Amino acid sequence: MVRSVMAVLALAIFPGLMAGQEPVLQAADRATLEVVVRFGFDEATITAEADQLLRAKLPVLRNSPTFSLRLEGHADERGSIEYNLALGSRRAESVRTFLTGLGISEDRLTTTSFGKERPLVNGSDEAAWAQNRRVEFVITGIPGPTVAVADVTDVPDLEDVPDLADVPDLEDVPDLADVPDLAAEDSVAAADLANPDLVLTEPVVVGDVAVVPPPTVEVAPRPIRTNSERDRRSRFYRDPSAGSSVMDAAEEDYLWVPRAATWSAAWLGPLLLEDVEFDGHITSLVVEGSVRTAFPYTRVRLALEPGFRVRLGDNLQIFRPDRVNLKLGVILHPMGVLSVTRVAPNVVEGIVGEVFGPVKVGDLVRPAPIFDLRPGEYPAMVTNRTGANVIEFGHTHQLYGLREVAILDRGSQDGVAIGDEYVAFFGDGSTEEVVGRLRVVLTEEETSSARIVTVEGPVFEVGTTVYLDRKMR
């Protein structure tokens, strides 16, 4: 009976919401999020028109922080399948970089590319091609319900609420005196680092690095706001002395390193191409037609190396050699991740879940790198900055910007862990300024792959020395 009464209250005070339902996305907001942005021929740069359309999405994304989007890159029919897959991926990444640069968390944005396989308009003229060079936006997350607490003067007069006198068994509504005190469960999500009453603890040594534990602080519980005047006006709250309370929601923890950043990071392999280790390879794409590359949700068939066993649901990373550095070794590039869906005698199949490049027959597979970070695990400042050197890059670019991967000469055997951060300095030795920051996303025994998260100018190049600034414990 209590549940039905609450449903009536929700309908009376918040029209359009039903008990147990998620809020419905407003049509105007959905239309804004799904507006397509387009690109010039063979281009992945954001045009002035695309800039305006993307900025229009920001208020919706900021007002609904639990929404997530999948950015789907497309190209026109000209060019090869492989080239257009790469071009569509660059377009999707360009949009993602633009939005994250304006404050949208990269965890809310995933990218994929369909190349020229899904034209919006059929045709072989400039008008059709212009429509097909685009990035589409697919809403992949729905926000949880949000309740705004209004000022007392903004509360609608209950005389305007439909008469609820006919609701049966109102006596079943529990007395508010039996409701537990919410103040006893109130907590603070994080300590204010500017608080002068912080209690500092001694550094903890992790490997050969001294890590400063996060400071602790005692914070008084938040006060309860009571409003007995409002309670007197409600026909359900007969007791004028009954109080109401409001509790602020704690800020949710987030993932310091996204799993996709680990699974998509290039790494340094052995010195010789024939020494590259793998546990199987893709033998065919289980699709109809002449498609030669796999997209998300494409089924693939695998051949496994002797002795390698898989189970249903295992995640396998798809990769291939990209190039060989004669002094350092083979640069290996992830193409995607698949999930094993069928294990039978002489037959192993999987579904491609994430694509980082064109997945082809012959690509190698290995178990996806272990990713065990949890929301709320963050690195701490260090007291002694050990150094590392940039020895290679994930791509053969001349300039390296945000989200590019650099390879460092320190790995897990040196105590490097996913989430560690290194910084590059500029200065004369007495006054130094941080001009770039790298976040480790993948570790091997002797090397690690780090993503550029901040950079000012052409800072990173082979031979650049970076220094540990924050360490995961």
Secondary structure, 3 states (H helix, E strand, C coil): CHHHHHHHHHHHHCCCCCCCCCCCCCHHHHHHHCCCEECCCCCCCCCHHHHHHHHHHHHHHHHCCCCCEEEEEECCCCCCHHHHHHHHHHHHHHHHHHHHHCCCCHHHEEEEEEECCCCCCCCCCHHHHHHHCEEEEEECCCCCCCCCCCCHHHCCCHHHCCCCCCCCCHHHCCCHHHCCCHHHHCCCCCCCCCCCCCECCCCEEECCEEECCCCECCCCCCCCCCCHHHHHHCCCCCCCCCCCCCCCCCCCCCCCCCHHHHHCCCEECCCCHHHCCCCEEEEEECCCCCCCCECCCCEEEEEECCCCCCCCCCEEEEEEEEEEECCCEEEEEEEEEEEEEEEECCEEEEEEEEECCCECCCCEEEECCCCCCCCCCCCEEECCCCEEEEEEECCCCCCCCCCCEEEECCCHHHCCCCCCEEEEEEECCCCEEEEEEEEEEEECCCCEEEEEEEECCCCCCCCCEEEEEEECC
